[in-house]
């Protein structure tokens, strides 16, 4: 197996690993039970009314857990930071009341079996490619000479020093 095949396989696997095992689907807020992970897109006025101190991106929407719904507003628990205590990571969240009139789009997070299958297949393919490369190169070149180490190197990062 040549090194370009390994590079192609690594690139494909990296792209597959960038996919997630879930996706967001647009739904009506009334059909989502409390405790579900959701993403809410708000108007500019709605984002401005949330207040300062929140790590917000106007294009990314507001992701969090739906806590409570009322006819004219909903309560969303949004993670704002992560506290680390030894090896344990504990999210710090803030509860936000969002007026229903300020919501542009409401999305529910759902498991995506296709993306998960691509992730598993990509991981298995990458592992198989690495194992096949190691086995094929462990026996040395076909002419019986010394093994060529340069063929096993894949330049991913380069740091030139003056």
Secondary structure, DSSP 4 states (H G I P E B T S, - for coil): --HHHHHHHHHHHHHHHHS-SEEEEE--GGGSPTT-EEEEEE-HHHHHHT-SSS---TTT-EEEEEEEE-SSEEEEEEEEEEEEETTEEEEEEEEEEEEGGGEEEEEEEEE-HHHHHHHHHHHHHHHHHHHHHHHHHHT--TTS----GGGG----------
